[in-house]
């Protein structure tokens, strides 16, 4: 037989470190109380952990939003894009075109118009800009603004004369505006 093994004595479990939430640090500063360096460091750690969790949540929401869009569940997709942008505002510029598209296709075209315009201010020339112009034109048509849609489609056709979507939509805008 083997000799009995001796195990080292059990150590007591370490006590959980006291963590100061970020809101407590903000409250202390607003009251004029100077928190300790430890409290400031803990708040920084808590904030960093919160940022990481929010980023992970935003990634899950974004995945769900895109999946809903692929399945033509546009209203659900638009709502998920809105939540994603709220959780990850640093990605707003990147996500605005998709969000605006989903608003347009979920019968909320009027809400999409200002988002397309915002995205256009930051869009590079070429295909990204033309994509946004097509979306803006469609949102304007679907929100009963054919005169503005006409201007958008005329701009798009000046940049890309052979655009197959812009030509019939320009005709729709012209017939809708009474010209």
N, C-alpha and C positions, 0 to 999 in steps of 0.2 A: 504494500500500500504506500501511497504517497504521504509524505508528512503533511500535516495540516498547514495551510497557508495562513500567514498572518497578514492582515490588512492594516493599512495605516488608520489611525483613528479618524473618525469623521470630523470634518470641519463644518462649522455652522455655515449655512448658506449666507452669501454676502447680502447685505441690506441693499434694497434698491436705492439708487441715487435719487435725491430729490431734484426734480426737474421744474424749472420755472417756465410756465407757458409764456409765449410771446406777448399775449394780451396783458399779463401781469407786469411785464417789463414796460410796456407802453403806459399802463396805468400809473406805475411808479414814477415814470418820467413826467407824466402830465401833472402829477401831484407835487412834483419838485423833490421827490425822494430819490437819492442817488443809489441805485442798486449796486450790489457787490460785483466784483469782476466775475465771480463764479456764476452769479445769476445771469449776467450778460452773456457769458459763454454758453450757458445752458439754453438760453433763449435762442441763440444763434444756431445751436445744434437742433433744437426743436423746429425752428423755421426751415432749416435745410431739409430735415426729414419730412416736414409738411410739404415742401416744394416737390420733393421726389414723389411723394404719394399723389399729389395733385397731377403731376406729369403722367404718372402711370394711369390714373383715372381718366385723364384727357385722352390718352392713347386708346384706351378701351372704348370710350365714347366715340372717338373718331372712327374706329374700326366698325362699330355698330352703325354709325351714320352712313358710312360708305356701303355697307352691306344692305341697309334699308334702301339706299338709292339704287343699287343694282337690281333690287327686287321691285322697283317702282312704288315703293312705300314712301312717297315724297314728303308728305306731311311729317311723318315720324322722323325721316332723315333730316329735314330742316330743323326740327326741334332738337335733335341730337347734335347737329352742327352748332346751334345756338349755345347749348350747354358746353360743348367742347371749347368754343371761343371764350365763354365766360371762365372756364377753368384754366385755359392756356391762352391768355390775351396776347402773349408774345408771338403766337402763330396766326393772329388775326389776318394779316396780309395774305398769308399762304392759303387760308381756308375761305376767305371771302367769296371767291368765284364759285366754289362748290356750294356754299351756303346760299348764295343768291340764286343759283340754278334751281336748287331744291325749293326755295320760296316761290320762284316763278312757276314751277311745275306743280305746286301744291295750292294753286289758286290764290297766291298771295303776291302777285306780280308787283303791285304797287309798293310793297315793302322791300322788294328786291332792287328797285330802281336806284335808291340812294347807295346801296351796297355796291352795285356795279359801278356807279360813278366814283365812289371812293377807291375801288380797286383799280379803275382806269388811271387815276392820278399817279399810281405807282407802277403801272405795268410797263414792261419793256416793249419796244417796238416789235413788230412782226406778229407771229401767230398768237402769242399771249394777249396782245392788245386786240387783235381781230376777234378772238374768241369772246373777249369781254364786250366788244361792240355788238357782236351777234346776240349775246345774252341780253344786253341793255335794250337793243332794238325790239327783241321779242317781249321783254317785260313791259316796255312802253306800249307796244301794240295790245298786249293782253290787259293792260290797265287803262285802256281807252284814251291813249295819248298819241294818236296817229301822226300828228304834226311833228312832235319831237322824234318819234320813231323814224319818220321820213328823213330828218336831218342826220340821224345816226346811220341809217342805211346808205345814204348818199356819201357820207364820210367813208364808210366801209368799202363801198364800191370804188371810190377814188383810190384807196390804198390797195385794193385787190379786185380789179374789174371782173374777174371770172368767178367770183364767189357765188356758188350755186344757191345758197340759202338766202343771200341778201337780195338777189334780183326779184324773186316772187314776193318776199316780204316787203320790199320797197313798193311793189305794185299794190299790195294790201294796204300799206300806209297811205299811199296816194289816193286810193279809192275811199278809204276811211276818213281822209281829211277834206274830201270834197274837191280835190284838184283834178 
